Amino acid sequence: MQQVKNPASSIALRVATAMHQMGIDGLPRNYELVYEAYAGGNPELVRDFIALGKVKTQEALDALGRKYLPHHHEDGLLARQNGQVRAEMSNFISLLNEEKVSLSDYGRLIGDASKVIQTVAEDDHPELGQSIKALKVATEKRASQNSNVVRAVVDKTVALADMQREADEAEATKFVDPLTGLSSRRAFNKAVAKVYTNPEMPVLCGIAIGEIDDFARLSEQMGPAVAERFLKQVAKVMQAVAGGGDIACRFDGGRFGMLLYTSAQDEVSRIVDLIRSKLKATAVVNSGNGRALGQVLMSFGICLSEQAPNAFDLTNFAEKALASSRAAGGNTVTIYGANDYVPKDWLIYKKSPVGRF
């Protein structure tokens, strides 16, 4: 039976081609923006992307990214939160300044009362009584103001704590897949970008992008509730197999990714094969009639950092390898460039012990 062409893999290849044709820099944030535009899930994004015209400057792309993919432009969020914090702190300082003035006035009143008590004649009861009365009123007012200040300080503290909690939650959720609890595509892109922080000496690693074969059909037959439970099971398997420092992600649908901090092809292949073997042993049952739907098969594309000069190509090459696996009928693992010539610039990693970790 001919394998149905995978829409997501097709989009990934179209994105890579389109970015090169339009001269768009291969930055992770650009890739995700173009991917979302070609996927068509957000009609407003598609319309605004087309409106940029044939020549899309980085400034225009970033403006679009700030609107639709704010996680790549954290400065905007930080600026808003900084503005809120500054406003709260400004109000708090104003409150303290008012309290300072009030305390000064109260201090002068106490001083005046002390002078009256010390200088008034013994028989001058009216003046003494007025002074005591004024001091009593001022003291009661001071006590009331103290209570208000305490409440205001508590309120300001709570407001600032709420803003901090919202910032922490926003920071956490944008890098986590809400269904499986794995890292998200955003986290994957960010981690892959860090691999090339030093372009002259990138971190030696490998990435594997995988997809459950014929997931759309399985999802329809299993029902949405069972499909979600199954995706969570896949996530558990990937998380269990990944090393402590490795990153396991869910992109969308039945697509997953892994960033493995080893450039040993055999080790990356071993991890991927272990995931596939564990999934094959997982029973998939139709939630409606209880009938078994057969084994769960998964295809993967692998690329090692030695084979790519930047984060865009590392991801793109793995996507191409995955497309080859799917074109071969699925249930296949393809390693990008496994039998190809290694570029001259990368021979240092093959020859020099410094390049091995």
TORTI-641442 format. One record per residue (C-alpha): x, y, z; residue number from 0; residue in three letters. Coordinates in Angstrom, 3 decimals, padded with zeros to 6 digits, m for minus. Layout:
N
X  Y  Z  NUM  ALA
...
//
This chain:
357
000.000  000.000  000.000  0  MET
001.380  003.418  m000.935  1  GLN
002.256  005.590  002.033  2  GLN
000.126  008.708  002.338  3  VAL
002.275  011.798  002.045  4  LYS
002.652  013.499  005.384  5  ASN
001.388  017.116  005.328  6  PRO
003.668  018.302  008.117  7  ALA
006.800  016.877  006.481  8  SER
005.732  018.368  003.168  9  SER
005.274  021.774  004.790  10  ILE
008.710  021.526  006.385  11  ALA
010.334  021.005  002.989  12  LEU
008.289  023.799  001.418  13  ARG
009.336  026.116  004.237  14  VAL
013.028  025.380  003.712  15  ALA
012.711  025.950  m000.040  16  THR
010.639  029.110  000.366  17  ALA
013.057  030.639  002.878  18  MET
015.988  030.133  000.540  19  HIS
014.047  031.507  m002.430  20  GLN
012.922  034.603  m000.508  21  MET
016.357  035.183  001.001  22  GLY
015.111  034.825  004.569  23  ILE
017.849  034.145  007.103  24  ASP
017.763  030.632  008.555  25  GLY
017.009  031.737  012.102  26  LEU
014.841  029.485  014.308  27  PRO
012.328  032.294  014.855  28  ARG
012.093  032.855  011.080  29  ASN
011.634  029.140  010.458  30  TYR
008.770  028.855  012.928  31  GLU
007.102  031.990  011.550  32  LEU
007.279  030.773  007.949  33  VAL
006.212  027.273  009.030  34  TYR
003.111  028.644  010.777  35  GLU
002.290  030.776  007.722  36  ALA
002.551  027.806  005.336  37  TYR
000.666  025.489  007.700  38  ALA
m002.306  027.870  007.448  39  GLY
m003.564  027.323  010.987  40  GLY
m003.837  031.067  011.618  41  ASN
m005.577  032.881  008.712  42  PRO
m004.610  036.304  010.083  43  GLU
m000.937  035.323  010.156  44  LEU
m001.186  033.990  006.600  45  VAL
m002.788  037.230  005.391  46  ARG
m000.214  039.443  007.117  47  ASP
002.648  037.279  005.878  48  PHE
001.480  037.564  002.271  49  ILE
001.033  041.306  002.723  50  ALA
004.783  041.644  003.382  51  LEU
005.328  041.177  m000.361  52  GLY
008.085  039.330  m002.172  53  LYS
010.922  041.040  m000.294  54  VAL
010.543  040.335  003.415  55  LYS
013.012  042.243  005.561  56  THR
014.126  040.925  008.932  57  GLN
012.574  043.984  010.551  58  GLU
009.178  043.194  008.979  59  ALA
009.462  039.514  009.911  60  LEU
010.297  040.393  013.518  61  ASP
007.343  042.785  013.691  62  ALA
005.104  039.933  012.529  63  LEU
006.789  037.562  014.978  64  GLY
006.182  039.893  017.911  65  ARG
002.486  039.822  017.045  66  LYS
001.970  036.105  016.457  67  TYR
004.981  034.382  018.077  68  LEU
005.831  036.578  021.078  69  PRO
007.892  033.830  022.716  70  HIS
010.674  034.632  020.249  71  HIS
010.580  038.298  021.218  72  HIS
010.723  038.227  025.004  73  GLU
011.784  041.862  025.215  74  ASP
008.186  042.953  024.629  75  GLY
006.897  040.880  027.537  76  LEU
009.737  042.006  029.770  77  LEU
009.124  045.645  028.846  78  ALA
005.436  045.379  029.755  79  ARG
006.197  043.680  033.045  80  GLN
008.947  046.162  033.827  81  ASN
006.466  048.968  033.187  82  GLY
003.952  047.403  035.568  83  GLN
006.594  046.851  038.239  84  VAL
007.893  050.390  037.882  85  ARG
004.347  051.759  038.208  86  ALA
003.713  049.727  041.352  87  GLU
007.047  050.750  042.840  88  MET
006.390  054.411  041.951  89  SER
003.068  054.245  043.763  90  ASN
004.755  052.576  046.715  91  PHE
007.452  055.274  046.893  92  ILE
004.785  057.985  046.740  93  SER
003.001  056.286  049.619  94  LEU
006.215  056.226  051.670  95  LEU
006.895  059.891  050.884  96  ASN
003.394  060.800  052.056  97  GLU
004.013  058.792  055.200  98  GLU
007.283  060.638  055.734  99  LYS
005.539  064.033  055.513  100  VAL
002.791  062.827  057.833  101  SER
005.305  061.620  060.392  102  LEU
007.124  064.973  060.225  103  SER
003.852  066.811  060.909  104  ASP
003.079  064.496  063.811  105  TYR
006.585  065.006  065.180  106  GLY
006.155  068.793  065.122  107  ARG
002.843  068.498  066.922  108  LEU
004.454  066.390  069.649  109  ILE
007.218  068.966  069.953  110  GLY
004.705  071.820  070.304  111  ASP
002.743  069.860  072.920  112  ALA
005.932  069.200  074.892  113  SER
006.748  072.912  074.964  114  LYS
003.259  073.764  076.189  115  VAL
003.431  071.159  078.949  116  ILE
006.819  072.442  080.077  117  GLN
006.026  076.206  079.996  118  THR
002.333  076.510  080.823  119  VAL
001.434  077.846  084.254  120  ALA
m000.152  075.473  086.705  121  GLU
m003.436  077.374  086.642  122  ASP
m003.526  077.731  082.831  123  ASP
m005.734  074.687  082.330  124  HIS
m007.471  075.806  079.091  125  PRO
m004.219  076.056  077.095  126  GLU
m003.019  072.729  078.488  127  LEU
m006.348  071.100  077.686  128  GLY
m006.273  072.363  074.100  129  GLN
m002.762  070.996  073.638  130  SER
m003.724  067.599  075.045  131  ILE
m006.851  067.500  072.883  132  LYS
m004.858  068.359  069.741  133  ALA
m002.293  065.679  070.593  134  LEU
m005.071  063.099  071.158  135  LYS
m006.703  063.860  067.791  136  VAL
m003.335  063.726  065.999  137  ALA
m002.460  060.415  067.696  138  THR
m005.775  058.839  066.654  139  GLU
m005.235  060.083  063.099  140  LYS
m001.700  058.730  063.145  141  ARG
m002.956  055.310  064.294  142  ALA
m005.521  055.270  061.457  143  SER
m002.881  056.268  058.921  144  GLN
m000.554  053.566  060.203  145  ASN
m003.275  050.995  059.617  146  SER
m003.845  052.290  056.076  147  ASN
m000.126  052.216  055.334  148  VAL
000.131  048.616  056.536  149  VAL
m002.790  047.581  054.289  150  ARG
m001.306  049.491  051.350  151  ALA
002.081  047.845  051.828  152  VAL
000.442  044.409  051.966  153  VAL
m001.583  045.169  048.810  154  ASP
001.497  046.360  046.920  155  LYS
003.461  043.318  048.013  156  THR
000.672  040.995  046.845  157  VAL
000.418  042.829  043.502  158  ALA
004.145  042.520  042.895  159  LEU
004.084  038.841  043.884  160  ALA
001.190  038.232  041.454  161  ASP
003.138  039.847  038.622  162  MET
006.162  037.717  039.415  163  GLN
004.022  034.567  039.468  164  ARG
002.406  035.460  036.128  165  GLU
005.843  036.048  034.623  166  ALA
007.088  032.693  035.935  167  ASP
004.016  030.877  034.616  168  GLU
004.295  032.536  031.213  169  ALA
007.960  031.621  031.046  170  GLU
007.224  028.003  031.929  171  ALA
004.166  027.374  029.753  172  THR
005.580  028.743  026.505  173  LYS
008.277  026.068  026.544  174  PHE
006.072  023.118  027.566  175  VAL
003.649  021.041  025.504  176  ASP
000.380  021.250  027.490  177  PRO
m000.806  017.759  026.521  178  LEU
002.247  015.613  027.208  179  THR
004.341  017.767  029.527  180  GLY
007.336  017.385  027.207  181  LEU
009.246  020.387  025.993  182  SER
007.556  022.254  023.141  183  SER
008.752  023.013  019.604  184  ARG
009.705  026.446  020.924  185  ARG
011.992  024.901  023.528  186  ALA
013.472  022.633  020.854  187  PHE
014.232  025.576  018.554  188  ASN
015.798  027.532  021.393  189  LYS
017.984  024.599  022.462  190  ALA
019.092  023.876  018.887  191  VAL
020.022  027.543  018.419  192  ALA
022.289  027.291  021.479  193  LYS
024.169  024.442  019.797  194  VAL
025.598  027.060  017.438  195  TYR
026.244  029.816  019.979  196  THR
029.855  029.528  018.848  197  ASN
029.547  028.872  015.093  198  PRO
033.222  027.920  014.866  199  GLU
032.851  025.176  017.460  200  MET
029.223  024.011  017.780  201  PRO
028.190  021.563  020.462  202  VAL
028.506  017.996  019.240  203  LEU
025.026  016.504  019.294  204  CYS
022.379  014.799  017.212  205  GLY
018.707  015.509  016.632  206  ILE
015.997  013.040  015.765  207  ALA
012.607  014.113  014.437  208  ILE
010.001  011.378  014.448  209  GLY
006.384  010.903  013.515  210  GLU
003.872  008.175  014.249  211  ILE
003.073  006.508  010.937  212  ASP
m000.460  007.188  009.743  213  ASP
m001.281  008.999  012.974  214  PHE
m004.310  010.787  011.505  215  ALA
m006.012  007.448  010.724  216  ARG
m005.097  005.958  014.083  217  LEU
m006.367  009.038  015.881  218  SER
m009.672  008.850  014.052  219  GLU
m010.109  005.162  014.832  220  GLN
m008.992  005.437  018.465  221  MET
m011.073  008.470  019.258  222  GLY
m009.672  011.755  020.631  223  PRO
m009.558  010.675  024.279  224  ALA
m007.606  007.478  023.529  225  VAL
m005.380  009.330  021.054  226  ALA
m004.407  011.816  023.752  227  GLU
m003.629  009.022  026.195  228  ARG
m001.525  007.344  023.532  229  PHE
000.443  010.529  022.833  230  LEU
001.118  010.809  026.557  231  LYS
002.385  007.228  026.517  232  GLN
004.715  008.025  023.627  233  VAL
005.957  011.016  025.602  234  ALA
006.670  008.808  028.644  235  LYS
008.673  006.409  026.504  236  VAL
010.734  009.202  024.961  237  MET
011.322  010.854  028.324  238  GLN
012.412  007.555  029.861  239  ALA
014.820  006.749  027.038  240  VAL
016.357  010.225  026.810  241  ALA
019.403  010.932  028.938  242  GLY
019.361  013.359  031.836  243  GLY
020.607  016.309  029.802  244  GLY
018.809  015.440  026.572  245  ASP
015.622  017.163  025.443  246  ILE
012.471  015.326  024.332  247  ALA
009.801  017.455  022.637  248  CYS
006.398  017.188  021.044  249  ARG
005.966  019.411  018.007  250  PHE
002.329  018.856  016.984  251  ASP
000.004  015.962  016.169  252  GLY
002.054  012.790  016.181  253  GLY
005.374  014.581  015.584  254  ARG
008.137  014.527  018.168  255  PHE
011.747  015.641  018.378  256  GLY
014.812  014.851  020.434  257  MET
018.045  016.742  020.977  258  LEU
020.661  014.243  022.107  259  LEU
023.981  015.530  023.387  260  TYR
026.103  012.925  021.646  261  THR
027.479  012.944  018.125  262  SER
028.017  009.184  018.069  263  ALA
025.789  007.939  015.256  264  GLN
025.506  004.465  016.777  265  ASP
024.318  005.894  020.103  266  GLU
021.714  008.161  018.513  267  VAL
020.484  005.232  016.422  268  SER
020.339  003.005  019.497  269  ARG
018.149  005.504  021.365  270  ILE
015.792  005.919  018.407  271  VAL
015.534  002.151  017.887  272  ASP
014.788  001.661  021.575  273  LEU
011.893  004.115  021.342  274  ILE
010.514  002.362  018.268  275  ARG
010.774  m001.094  019.829  276  SER
008.982  000.021  022.988  277  LYS
006.199  001.594  020.937  278  LEU
005.793  m001.553  018.837  279  LYS
005.073  m003.403  022.055  280  ALA
002.334  m000.921  022.971  281  THR
m001.182  m002.199  022.315  282  ALA
m003.485  000.210  020.481  283  VAL
m007.190  m000.490  020.879  284  VAL
m010.250  001.073  019.262  285  ASN
m012.135  002.829  022.067  286  SER
m015.476  002.095  020.412  287  GLY
m015.367  m001.637  019.761  288  ASN
m012.318  m002.741  021.726  289  GLY
m010.613  m004.182  018.653  290  ARG
m006.825  m004.040  018.394  291  ALA
m005.511  m001.664  015.736  292  LEU
m002.149  m003.364  015.408  293  GLY
001.358  m002.204  016.166  294  GLN
002.291  001.434  016.451  295  VAL
005.062  002.254  013.993  296  LEU
007.162  005.372  013.953  297  MET
009.515  006.872  011.381  298  SER
012.525  009.027  012.204  299  PHE
014.966  011.352  010.514  300  GLY
018.356  011.913  012.165  301  ILE
021.014  014.545  011.632  302  CYS
024.261  015.069  013.522  303  LEU
025.648  018.535  014.228  304  SER
028.801  017.578  012.294  305  GLU
026.687  017.556  009.138  306  GLN
025.126  021.016  009.470  307  ALA
026.757  024.460  009.672  308  PRO
023.854  026.133  011.508  309  ASN
020.681  025.492  013.504  310  ALA
018.389  025.926  010.501  311  PHE
020.203  023.307  008.422  312  ASP
020.467  020.904  011.354  313  LEU
016.682  020.899  011.743  314  THR
016.021  021.046  008.010  315  ASN
018.310  018.090  007.274  316  PHE
016.582  015.995  009.945  317  ALA
013.205  016.936  008.389  318  GLU
014.474  015.816  004.987  319  LYS
015.669  012.536  006.464  320  ALA
012.239  012.015  008.028  321  LEU
010.611  012.716  004.657  322  ALA
012.826  010.021  003.130  323  SER
011.746  007.565  005.827  324  SER
008.095  008.279  005.098  325  ARG
008.640  008.052  001.339  326  ALA
010.178  004.623  001.875  327  ALA
006.871  003.421  003.330  328  GLY
007.273  004.377  006.964  329  GLY
008.583  002.373  009.924  330  ASN
012.049  003.502  008.873  331  THR
014.957  005.498  010.267  332  VAL
017.030  007.633  007.895  333  THR
020.302  009.268  008.882  334  ILE
020.979  012.359  006.825  335  TYR
024.151  012.112  004.776  336  GLY
025.145  008.790  006.324  337  ALA
026.856  007.730  003.099  338  ASN
027.703  011.181  001.798  339  ASP
030.991  013.035  001.696  340  TYR
031.748  014.897  004.918  341  VAL
032.371  018.623  004.196  342  PRO
035.975  019.711  004.597  343  LYS
035.196  022.137  007.405  344  ASP
033.936  019.283  009.544  345  TRP
036.933  016.958  009.181  346  LEU
038.385  018.508  012.349  347  ILE
035.716  016.652  014.325  348  TYR
036.744  013.345  012.781  349  LYS
040.488  013.818  013.285  350  LYS
041.032  015.946  016.352  351  SER
040.526  014.509  019.867  352  PRO
039.614  018.031  020.987  353  VAL
036.343  017.730  019.104  354  GLY
035.265  014.627  020.972  355  ARG
033.471  014.753  024.316  356  PHE
//
